[in-house]
Amino acid sequence: MTESDHVQATKTILIVEDEVDLREALESAMTVAGGFNTLTAGDGEVGLEVALAEKPDMIFLDVRIPKLDGSQVLEQIRSAGDWGERVPVSILSAQSDLSAISRAMEVGDPHTNYLTKTDWSLEQLVTHVKDVLRV
């Protein structure tokens, strides 16, 4: 294991996604292909709890998830002090609905970006994480 592999392995990604198949595929891609530690949640409440407790290095956040939607989770993360203000969040959604996107991005900032699920392969998402985390 090289030094860069060791640094990368210490990075943790939280995946908040209610679609089980996609959540498991993302988790596998981030762990196996990316070499990252992963945490997962199937709804916004659990996602927020995990995010605040574990303070991951990056978060994938679906917009339309049960209990708290993605924009509510993002808003609460962003108000959680220094870590919450800076943690990179990639909002993942199948939605091409502009109102859902704009609502999620209203609480966004330079550390938040929007990705349409159908436009990205798992390999591209791993590369995206490496680029964002500079590993």
C-alpha positions in Angstrom: 0.0 0.0 0.0 1.5 3.3 -1.0 1.3 6.4 1.1 -1.5 7.9 -1.1 -3.5 4.6 -0.9 -3.2 4.9 2.9 -4.4 8.5 3.0 -7.3 7.6 0.6 -8.3 4.6 2.8 -8.7 6.8 5.8 -11.3 8.9 3.9 -14.9 8.2 4.8 -17.9 8.6 2.4 -21.5 8.7 3.7 -24.1 7.6 1.2 -27.7 8.7 2.0 -29.9 6.9 -0.6 -33.3 5.2 -0.2 -32.9 2.9 -3.3 -31.3 -0.2 -1.8 -29.7 -1.4 -5.1 -28.2 2.0 -5.8 -27.0 2.4 -2.2 -25.3 -1.0 -2.3 -23.8 -0.4 -5.7 -22.4 3.0 -4.6 -21.1 1.5 -1.3 -19.4 -1.3 -3.2 -17.8 1.1 -5.8 -16.5 3.4 -3.1 -15.1 0.6 -1.0 -13.7 -1.7 -3.7 -12.8 0.5 -6.6 -12.3 3.7 -4.6 -10.7 2.2 -1.4 -12.8 4.5 0.8 -14.5 3.7 4.1 -18.3 3.9 3.7 -21.3 4.6 5.8 -24.8 4.3 4.5 -28.3 5.5 5.4 -31.7 4.8 3.8 -33.5 7.9 4.9 -32.8 11.5 5.9 -33.2 11.2 9.6 -30.6 8.4 9.8 -28.4 10.1 7.3 -28.3 13.3 9.4 -27.6 11.3 12.6 -24.8 9.4 11.0 -23.4 12.6 9.4 -23.3 14.6 12.6 -22.0 11.7 14.7 -19.3 10.4 12.3 -18.4 13.6 10.4 -17.5 11.9 7.1 -15.1 13.4 4.6 -17.8 13.6 1.9 -21.5 12.9 1.5 -23.6 11.6 -1.3 -27.1 12.8 -0.6 -30.3 11.9 -2.6 -32.9 14.7 -2.9 -36.0 12.6 -2.5 -35.5 10.4 0.6 -38.0 9.5 3.4 -38.4 11.3 6.7 -36.2 14.3 5.9 -35.6 15.2 2.3 -32.1 16.0 1.0 -32.5 19.8 1.2 -33.5 19.5 4.8 -30.6 17.3 5.6 -28.2 19.6 3.8 -29.5 22.6 5.6 -29.0 21.0 9.0 -25.5 19.7 8.0 -24.5 23.2 6.9 -25.5 24.7 10.2 -23.5 22.1 12.2 -20.3 24.2 12.7 -17.0 24.2 10.9 -17.2 20.6 9.7 -20.7 21.1 8.4 -19.9 24.3 6.5 -17.0 22.7 4.7 -17.8 19.0 4.1 -18.3 18.3 0.3 -21.8 17.2 -0.5 -22.8 15.8 -3.9 -26.5 15.8 -4.2 -27.6 12.7 -6.3 -31.0 12.6 -7.8 -32.8 11.0 -10.7 -34.8 14.1 -10.7 -34.5 16.4 -13.7 -37.2 18.5 -12.0 -35.8 22.1 -11.7 -37.8 22.9 -8.6 -36.3 20.0 -6.7 -32.8 20.9 -7.9 -33.2 24.6 -7.0 -34.7 23.8 -3.6 -31.7 21.6 -2.8 -29.2 24.1 -4.1 -30.8 27.0 -2.2 -28.9 26.0 0.9 -25.9 25.1 -1.1 -22.5 26.7 -1.4 -19.1 26.0 -3.1 -18.9 22.7 -1.2 -22.2 21.4 -2.7 -22.8 20.1 -6.2 -25.6 18.4 -8.0 -25.3 15.2 -10.0 -28.0 13.5 -12.0 -27.8 9.8 -11.3 -28.4 8.7 -14.9 -25.5 10.9 -16.2 -22.8 9.2 -14.1 -21.4 5.7 -14.0 -20.1 4.2 -10.8 -16.6 4.5 -12.1 -17.1 8.2 -12.8 -18.5 8.7 -9.3 -15.4 7.2 -7.8 -13.3 9.5 -9.9 -15.5 12.4 -8.8 -14.9 11.6 -5.1 -11.1 11.3 -5.7 -11.1 14.7 -7.5 -13.2 16.4 -4.8 -11.1 14.9 -1.9 -7.9 15.4 -3.9 -6.7 11.8 -3.3 
